[in-house]
Amino acid sequence: MTINGKLLIGARAQYGASAPFRAIDPATGQHLEPAFGTANLDDAERACMLAQQAFDAYRDTSLEQRAAFLEQIAQNILDLGPVLIERAMQESGLPQARLEGERGRTVGQLRLFAKVVRDGRWLGTALDSALPDRTPPRPDLRLRKIGLGPVVVFGASNFPLAFSVAGGDTASALAAGCPVVVKAHGAHPGTSELVGKAVMAAVASCGFPEGVFSLLHGDGRTIGQALVSHPAIKAVGFTGSRQGGMALVRTAAARPEPIPVYAEMSSINPVFVLPGAMGEKAGQIGTGFIDSLTLGSGQFCTNPGLVIAVEGEGLDKFIDAAATALQGKVGSTMLTPGIHAAYTSAVERLSGAAGVSLVARGQCGTTACAGQAALFVTDAANFLANPQLEEEIFGASSLVVRCTGAAQLRQIAEHLDGQLTATMFLTESDRDAALELLPALERKAGRILVNGYPTGVEVAHAMVHGGPFPATSDSRSTSVGAAAIDRFLRPVSYQDLPSWLLPAAIKDDNPLGLWRVRDGELVKA
Amino acid sequence: MTINGKLLIGARAQYGASAPFRAIDPATGQHLEPAFGTANLDDAERACMLAQQAFDAYRDTSLEQRAAFLEQIAQNILDLGPVLIERAMQESGLPQARLEGERGRTVGQLRLFAKVVRDGRWLGTALDSALPDRTPPRPDLRLRKIGLGPVVVFGASNFPLAFSVAGGDTASALAAGCPVVVKAHGAHPGTSELVGKAVMAAVASCGFPEGVFSLLHGDGRTIGQALVSHPAIKAVGFTGSRQGGMALVRTAAARPEPIPVYAEMSSINPVFVLPGAMGEKAGQIGTGFIDSLTLGSGQFCTNPGLVIAVEGEGLDKFIDAAATALQGKVGSTMLTPGIHAAYTSAVERLSGAAGVSLVARGQCGTTACAGQAALFVTDAANFLANPQLEEEIFGASSLVVRCTGAAQLRQIAEHLDGQLTATMFLTESDRDAALELLPALERKAGRILVNGYPTGVEVAHAMVHGGPFPATSDSRSTSVGAAAIDRFLRPVSYQDLPSWLLPAAIKDDNPLGLWRVRDGELVKA
């Protein structure tokens, strides 16, 4: 399949009439062919109107049809073969093995949502029987969930496959019965086009209305804002910077009809090393921590940007081991020149911050945008007094905070902003400290880990990739895992409908074989 | 129990130091004793801080403890006896039977949430087994939901018991494990104090931390805004005007940490009478419609403010029957002088609107704030051209829209804003029209009724009292029924926790006997 730089609006591929641009290979700084035309406001309008027109027919598809569609997208992505991986490598600077793994994750995600759709628990069906003899009589009431409506998804830079055109947001919105308009990320337009065509082909081969999916290139400030402002759009999925996310939140809130925005924005993923664990395995934790910190140049939302521990021999050993490990890490290419520049200047700023000392740097890489990892240390009093030390640095930079005792560990936990993850390293001997810390971490984070590193985010039923603000704009949900579908649903109650008018999910004889809450009890009969 | 005009801040009843006020009996316009002191900003601060301090201990109570607490509140309300009903009658102008029914509803609601809490499905537990031999190994992942944190609840004027101090918002927030700070409605401060003391006594007798519940009197613009702005507060429940709700939404969005607001605001609850039904039973539908319209002086969120039907003999018969029924209805006391004045001037405005004719008025009541019901008619073209005809009039006023045919029925359905309810009257012969209308109504409303009137809102598992904006500020939820608890929850994932650190809900041996999603399958083992 060749990349020709076109927008995909419903069934039509057309060259965007606005400011053309080329992708940049961050390893070389060179532009890549071809040029991509960007969307104008008419293109955005057309994509949104097609999505609106497609909504009723798409949400009316059977669970099986919708599941098969998601599986077809997965197959079409696999069928793209090496061309997809090669283009993604060029556009992102990420290595082949990582992108092949990410393709597996993307395909696995689509297949998981196919299973979720078939299973139908997301419909949240409940039936309350009529009680005609009660005073007053109780009507027959039945509840199911339906899609919110067309969703705009913003591709993320750091997962050009798994959180981009057919990534988690798109898969969960499509699973929920919502048409999707993707605003492609400018860093990987070719990858986006290839995946977009895979989705478009699945829409066609399943016989679905063309408006189920569109893909636009364009600037976030113009096309992105136009999409979020459009009356046909009913929800937004975004992964990126806090500034970008909050701009969308503000736009969505200012609409005549405000809509939900699921923005995954900013997290420093604190790692608490409790005294018992530090005493037993400081060196091992320190080495593992550097592996997690430098994975993918530190460009994970769950990158561990903060380590909190009580000062002493153990912490010194941890820092020594981390420093040694870090000095052996060669910087790899970061995603874009912009991200590389922002990382470099943030590390420079932190180097000059009062009360902060550099522990070690990684080795310089050889590519144009190679990030050089960095580890800093400060004390708890300084950290607590300087909110800017809590700001996310996107890339492989982390800060160790020395505490005077367990009370200060808890003080820092209470002080922290909302996070995607919070980690404790502990042993049996840390039982009391861990039990005391846990409630604070539950209030602060979407996922709590013990004796592990937060960078791996499993696509599963029990995963939460979310958390209190500013980790996300909506802590009531997750963007990774089966529960992500819940973001794009709303409940509808049906009172005294004749059986011929009832949707299948809530018909008497349970033709879909769903788990349903019947008069308060969960049953499958 | 005597009413002494005090604020209830945690375990302390104290007289508010700010501007004292007295309730007004809307039937006479007279002030009622005693005077209520209002809260100042220090009082708001103290209530919020107590709620924050109580949160961890309260959410850590067992399901049984929390359920028993809700049941104790219900019992304490019943134990107030006739004094509660008498005071509520004086403050609201609502008749005894209605308030006794509403007390039953309030108590039933608390008991339903006790059952919901014990059942534990709201915890949304999921467990994914570790796969240590996979490459990379999969960790052990477990998910449960926890409360968002302290919630501010605004008492509603129109349900002084069922949607006020211990009403649906409070019951569902407490069920979710969230402490509650109530901003009492100024129209029924005595009723609020009585119910507040019933909650306060239950907190004490259950041995819970005092901050689980506080009750403040004060102005929405000062105390209400201060509560919503306070960093300890994590969500808001509100039922009232669109203007009031949107002010809270804006304040919550402008906080350094934005929080969700569940505001139930504005709905005109369209009733579509399809041609077959109109042909068969126009008179009967018209008479029943007036009963629903005038129930409780039309002061229900689900009051039917709009009737849409195709012009012809049937519609004429409907209008005749409705007019006759309306002329026999004597206006009863409205909730407050302010609501009565707003209703009167809105009806006056509608009487003078271009293209709108008065069909009939009800009889004048004899009390100070008696509302005089009104029915108007217009045609579809005029309705579609004048958005102000779609604005909610709070009270017993409704507008009939004459359509030229079925296509115009659908056009109006598509044109309407979001609604709490949408109703169809139909017979077998309306099958095609109903099937065509249903998808539009699903997009517009939280509850769809057939051959009934929307004013009754059952407290049940399959109820949705919610809907797209501006019916509510968040269509993803309901404020009535078992699912209301979901509004105040967020998911937390636990990765590789040792068993001694795991919350009971997600321990291996399922000590709470919950339904759980284990490796994707719903099981109770």
Chai-1 contact restraints between the chains, C-beta under 6 A:
chainA,res_idxA,chainB,res_idxB,connection_type,confidence,min_distance_angstrom,max_distance_angstrom,comment,restraint_id
A,D56,B,P439,contact,1.0,0.0,6.0,A-B,restraint_1
A,A126,B,H461,contact,1.0,0.0,6.0,A-B,restraint_2
A,A126,B,A462,contact,1.0,0.0,6.0,A-B,restraint_3
A,L127,B,A462,contact,1.0,0.0,6.0,A-B,restraint_4
A,D128,B,A460,contact,1.0,0.0,6.0,A-B,restraint_5
A,D128,B,H461,contact,1.0,0.0,6.0,A-B,restraint_6
A,D128,B,A462,contact,1.0,0.0,6.0,A-B,restraint_7
A,R138,B,E458,contact,1.0,0.0,6.0,A-B,restraint_8
A,L141,B,A460,contact,1.0,0.0,6.0,A-B,restraint_9
A,L141,B,A462,contact,1.0,0.0,6.0,A-B,restraint_10
A,L141,B,M463,contact,1.0,0.0,6.0,A-B,restraint_11
A,R142,B,A462,contact,1.0,0.0,6.0,A-B,restraint_12
A,L143,B,A462,contact,1.0,0.0,6.0,A-B,restraint_13
A,I146,B,E442,contact,1.0,0.0,6.0,A-B,restraint_14
A,A253,B,A253,contact,1.0,0.0,6.0,A-B,restraint_15
A,E257,B,F469,contact,1.0,0.0,6.0,A-B,restraint_16
A,A434,B,L501,contact,1.0,0.0,6.0,A-B,restraint_17
A,P439,B,D56,contact,1.0,0.0,6.0,A-B,restraint_18
A,E442,B,I146,contact,1.0,0.0,6.0,A-B,restraint_19
A,E442,B,V492,contact,1.0,0.0,6.0,A-B,restraint_20
A,R447,B,S493,contact,1.0,0.0,6.0,A-B,restraint_21
A,I448,B,Y494,contact,1.0,0.0,6.0,A-B,restraint_22
A,L449,B,Q495,contact,1.0,0.0,6.0,A-B,restraint_23
A,V450,B,D496,contact,1.0,0.0,6.0,A-B,restraint_24
A,V450,B,L497,contact,1.0,0.0,6.0,A-B,restraint_25
A,G452,B,D496,contact,1.0,0.0,6.0,A-B,restraint_26
A,E458,B,R138,contact,1.0,0.0,6.0,A-B,restraint_27
A,A460,B,D128,contact,1.0,0.0,6.0,A-B,restraint_28
A,A460,B,L141,contact,1.0,0.0,6.0,A-B,restraint_29
A,H461,B,A126,contact,1.0,0.0,6.0,A-B,restraint_30
A,H461,B,D128,contact,1.0,0.0,6.0,A-B,restraint_31
A,H461,B,V517,contact,1.0,0.0,6.0,A-B,restraint_32
A,H461,B,G520,contact,1.0,0.0,6.0,A-B,restraint_33
A,A462,B,A126,contact,1.0,0.0,6.0,A-B,restraint_34
A,A462,B,L127,contact,1.0,0.0,6.0,A-B,restraint_35
A,A462,B,D128,contact,1.0,0.0,6.0,A-B,restraint_36
A,A462,B,L141,contact,1.0,0.0,6.0,A-B,restraint_37
A,A462,B,R142,contact,1.0,0.0,6.0,A-B,restraint_38
A,A462,B,L143,contact,1.0,0.0,6.0,A-B,restraint_39
A,A462,B,S493,contact,1.0,0.0,6.0,A-B,restraint_40
A,M463,B,L141,contact,1.0,0.0,6.0,A-B,restraint_41
A,M463,B,S493,contact,1.0,0.0,6.0,A-B,restraint_42
A,V464,B,P491,contact,1.0,0.0,6.0,A-B,restraint_43
A,V464,B,S493,contact,1.0,0.0,6.0,A-B,restraint_44
A,F469,B,E257,contact,1.0,0.0,6.0,A-B,restraint_45
A,S475,B,R490,contact,1.0,0.0,6.0,A-B,restraint_46
A,R476,B,R490,contact,1.0,0.0,6.0,A-B,restraint_47
A,R490,B,S475,contact,1.0,0.0,6.0,A-B,restraint_48
A,R490,B,R476,contact,1.0,0.0,6.0,A-B,restraint_49
A,P491,B,V464,contact,1.0,0.0,6.0,A-B,restraint_50
A,V492,B,E442,contact,1.0,0.0,6.0,A-B,restraint_51
A,S493,B,R447,contact,1.0,0.0,6.0,A-B,restraint_52
A,S493,B,A462,contact,1.0,0.0,6.0,A-B,restraint_53
A,S493,B,M463,contact,1.0,0.0,6.0,A-B,restraint_54
A,S493,B,V464,contact,1.0,0.0,6.0,A-B,restraint_55
A,Y494,B,I448,contact,1.0,0.0,6.0,A-B,restraint_56
A,Q495,B,L449,contact,1.0,0.0,6.0,A-B,restraint_57
A,D496,B,V450,contact,1.0,0.0,6.0,A-B,restraint_58
A,D496,B,G452,contact,1.0,0.0,6.0,A-B,restraint_59
A,L497,B,V450,contact,1.0,0.0,6.0,A-B,restraint_60
A,L501,B,A434,contact,1.0,0.0,6.0,A-B,restraint_61
A,W515,B,L522,contact,1.0,0.0,6.0,A-B,restraint_62
A,V517,B,H461,contact,1.0,0.0,6.0,A-B,restraint_63
A,G520,B,H461,contact,1.0,0.0,6.0,A-B,restraint_64
A,L522,B,W515,contact,1.0,0.0,6.0,A-B,restraint_65
